């Protein structure tokens, strides 16, 4: 009985030496799944505020840890990369002539992602390393100190409307 | 002359349960091609090594294989460009018949499915069916295909789904879809609008990078997608 073999395993596929196009595609898939995972977690934790408010507070406290600050940065990166790379694919789909410059387009997306993520990373990670204030902390403290006018209550709340 | 180590994936379906790698040391010139090195192994070291080659000059498309992890024609790659350690493996996605020889029948079935031949039932003119230089230029790139399967077997969409019609078949459909003398563009666009047709392409560009004839394959596929979207190849 003759044996059969077809090379199609994931391991073999990842050993194929594809170039920019292959790796951007893999990253597009990974960031897409990452965003989906975030969305599922977000739906669950937001639902907690209605059903188990205590657990909601607990979840928010977990998110304040340094680990989740990095995870949140990963979410920002995923959304940013997925959006910009998606626009590159749209451009290629509607103007196939752009594909003659496909590698340059990949590097243009990479540069845009890096230029955008660097200031965001600085703002988000600064407090973790004690290099600056928590974004929005000053506003929160001002509101807590009783100067509520700086933070506007939603119109329906001010009017006493119950949702 | 220098010594190189050739690491070849071997598979004999009548003896091996799974492929194995064997190493051969060969003396080569920098201007030798990978095909010459395979010949040196087969002729002087191990006559059981099996691979396809015919013209040996990059025209027949017989000796496409994975060289250092990427699809190439063995007759077009020089030893000086691959280093002292070379890994040679069969094309991915097709059944291995023996060593570096894969079953190309599914590939040719994909090719045939797009009607890769001239169709025009109108009465031919007295002389040639004339065409402007610009109209001929429109599909010039896709006339260059030699059906080596380097593109189709480099495509992750094809690895994941062997029913995908694959880049080579789309290239050959493009060659006729955009030919003003041909009358069956609509029929081919209908065939490629299938769920196993052009829409499985994710513009990964492995095909374009692998093509030994430097056909802009992903661009050609993009043009076919656009023709389907707008309902005409004459836009």
Boltz contact constraints between the chains, C-beta under 6 A:
constraints:
  - contact:
      token1: [A, 2]
      token2: [B, 13]
      max_distance: 6.0
  - contact:
      token1: [A, 2]
      token2: [B, 14]
      max_distance: 6.0
  - contact:
      token1: [A, 3]
      token2: [B, 13]
      max_distance: 6.0
  - contact:
      token1: [A, 3]
      token2: [B, 17]
      max_distance: 6.0
  - contact:
      token1: [A, 4]
      token2: [B, 95]
      max_distance: 6.0
  - contact:
      token1: [A, 5]
      token2: [B, 11]
      max_distance: 6.0
  - contact:
      token1: [A, 5]
      token2: [B, 19]
      max_distance: 6.0
  - contact:
      token1: [A, 5]
      token2: [B, 96]
      max_distance: 6.0
  - contact:
      token1: [A, 6]
      token2: [B, 95]
      max_distance: 6.0
  - contact:
      token1: [A, 7]
      token2: [B, 92]
      max_distance: 6.0
  - contact:
      token1: [A, 8]
      token2: [B, 93]
      max_distance: 6.0
  - contact:
      token1: [A, 8]
      token2: [B, 159]
      max_distance: 6.0
  - contact:
      token1: [A, 13]
      token2: [B, 159]
      max_distance: 6.0
  - contact:
      token1: [A, 15]
      token2: [B, 69]
      max_distance: 6.0
  - contact:
      token1: [A, 16]
      token2: [B, 69]
      max_distance: 6.0
  - contact:
      token1: [A, 17]
      token2: [B, 69]
      max_distance: 6.0
  - contact:
      token1: [A, 17]
      token2: [B, 70]
      max_distance: 6.0
  - contact:
      token1: [A, 18]
      token2: [B, 206]
      max_distance: 6.0
  - contact:
      token1: [A, 19]
      token2: [B, 209]
      max_distance: 6.0
  - contact:
      token1: [A, 21]
      token2: [B, 204]
      max_distance: 6.0
  - contact:
      token1: [A, 21]
      token2: [B, 205]
      max_distance: 6.0
  - contact:
      token1: [A, 22]
      token2: [B, 204]
      max_distance: 6.0
  - contact:
      token1: [A, 22]
      token2: [B, 206]
      max_distance: 6.0
  - contact:
      token1: [A, 25]
      token2: [B, 202]
      max_distance: 6.0
  - contact:
      token1: [A, 25]
      token2: [B, 204]
      max_distance: 6.0
  - contact:
      token1: [A, 89]
      token2: [B, 203]
      max_distance: 6.0
  - contact:
      token1: [A, 92]
      token2: [B, 203]
      max_distance: 6.0
  - contact:
      token1: [A, 96]
      token2: [B, 219]
      max_distance: 6.0
  - contact:
      token1: [A, 96]
      token2: [B, 222]
      max_distance: 6.0
  - contact:
      token1: [A, 96]
      token2: [B, 223]
      max_distance: 6.0
  - contact:
      token1: [A, 99]
      token2: [B, 218]
      max_distance: 6.0
  - contact:
      token1: [A, 99]
      token2: [B, 219]
      max_distance: 6.0
  - contact:
      token1: [A, 99]
      token2: [B, 222]
      max_distance: 6.0
  - contact:
      token1: [A, 102]
      token2: [B, 205]
      max_distance: 6.0
